[in-house]
Amino acid sequence: MAHPVPSAPKRTPLTASMGGAGAHSVHAPLPTVEEVSAGGIVVDTSTELLQVAIIARLNRGGRLEWCLPKGHPENDEDNQSAAIREIAEETGIDGRILTALGSIDYWFTVSGHRVHKTVHHFLLEACGGHLTIENDPDHEAVDVAWIPLAELGRKLSFPNERRIADLAREILPRYL
């Protein structure tokens, strides 16, 4: 069952492409690309700390951002299978899905086109592996760490992911 995620103010394609431009600026429409990713929160339930594996990436400006592991489905892969695979690749941790946490979507502009990205998040229980970024085929992750679930919201860089973490903290007791 999917759980509703409190929404943030939406950035529309118009406001996303305008950035800080004034209302009188003229913009040629940019082509739009739809992207889908899947990932989520993998929790080690073997200890009271309920630690979550998260990754660090460098943004385009070179700043370190801590985020939830996620990536694109491959071939005929469904979102659940993609989430399990991407989490294992980016963190080294194998997990089994407990429930869906919901989806977030956002817009950004890159290389002359707008991207509308939807990310499907799942709550997983860790069932093996060890922390490593060595299995990440895209080498996007530059670090990986266990963070106690109670501290996850303070560590994550993005507000939408912090809302997913809040939801996971709220519903996880149903699965323990």
N, C-alpha and C positions, 0 to 999 in steps of 0.2 A: 504494500500500500504506500502510495506517495504521500508525503506530508507537505502541507503548504509552507512555503518559505516566505517570511515577511519580505515585502518588496522594497527596493530602494527607488528613489526617483529615477524614472526611465530617461535615458538619453535617446532621443529620436535620431533617425538618420540625419535630419536637418541640423539639429543642435550639435551632434557629434562632428559633422563636417565643418560647421562654422567655427568651432573652437572659441577663440576670444574675439572673433571678427564682429564688427558692428552689424546692425540690422540692415544697413544700406549696401553691404557688400554683395557682389554678384558672383555666384559660384556655378560653374558648369557642373551638371550632375555627374557624379562618379559612379562607375559600375559597382554593383553590390555582389559580394560573394557570401554564400551561406556556409558556415562551418559548424560541425558538431563534434563535441568531445565528451568523454565519460571518465569518471574517476571518483574520488571521495575520501572518506575518513576510515582508515584501517586502525583498529584499536586492539592493543594487547590487553586482553581481559584476565591474564594470569596474575596480575598484581593489583593492589588497591589503587595505584596511581592512574590506572587506565590510560596508558600512554598511547599517543597517536604518532604515526610516522608522517613527517612532512618534508618537503624538499625546498631547497633554495635555488633560485635562478637569478641570472643577471638580466636586468631589463635593458632596453635599447640605450639607455643613458649610462649603463655600467653599474647601476645601483642594485644591491642584493635585495631580493624580495622572497619572503617565505610564503609558500603556497601549498595547496593540496595537490597531490599527484593526479594527473589527468592526461588524456591524449585522444587522438582520433581513432575511431573504429577502423579496422583493416578488413578489406575484402567484404565478406558477408557477415562479419562479426556484429552481434547485437550490442547494445549499450552496456549490459551487465558484464558480458565477456570482455569487452574493451576495458571496462573499469578494473576488473581483476587483473588483466594482463598489464595495463599501464601502471598500476600501483606496484606490481611485482617488478616490472622493468625499472621504474624510477626510484623505488625504495629498497628493493631486495626482499620485501615482505610479501608472503603469500597470504591471501585472505579469502574468506567465504562471505558472501553477501547475506546480511541480516535483513535489510530493508532498503527501499529507495528513500532518499532524503529530499528529492525535488530537483528542479532544474533552475538555472539562472541564465539570463541572456544579456548580452551587452553588445555595443557597437564600438568599432575603432577604425581608424583609417591608416592604411599602410600601402606604400608603393603605388599610389595612384588609384586605389580602389577602397571602398568601404567594406568592412567585414561585419556581418551579423553572426555572432557566435552564441551557440546554446551549449551549455555544459550540464550534463546529467550526473548528479551526485548520488552515491550510495554509501551506506554504513556497512562496514565489513569488520569481521572478527579476524584477527591475525591467527594463522594456523601453521606458520612455519617461516623459514628463511632467516636472514640476518641483514641488518642495515648495510646497504652499499649502493653507490651510484654507478658501479662498474657495468651493470647490465643494461643501462640506458642507451639504446641504439642511436638516439639523436644527440646524446651528450648535452641535453638542456640543463639537467640538474647539476649544480656545482657542489652541493652539500645535502646531507640528509640527517635528520635528527628525530629522536623520540621526545615528544613534548607531552606533559600531563594534560589530559583532556580539560581539566579546570583552567589551565593557562593558555589553551590553544587560541582563544579569541584575542589575547594580547600579543601573540606572536605572529599571526597571519597578517599579511600586508594589505589584503583587499576586503572592503566592507561586506561584499556579497558572500565571500567565503567565511567571514566571521559569523554571519547569520546562519550559514549552514552548520558551523561548529556549535552555535547555540542550540540549534534544533537537535543535533546529534546528542549533546549533553542532556537535553530534556528527555529524549526518547530511549536512550541506551538502557536505563534501568529495566525496561520492559523485556530486554533480551538477556539479562544477567541471571 
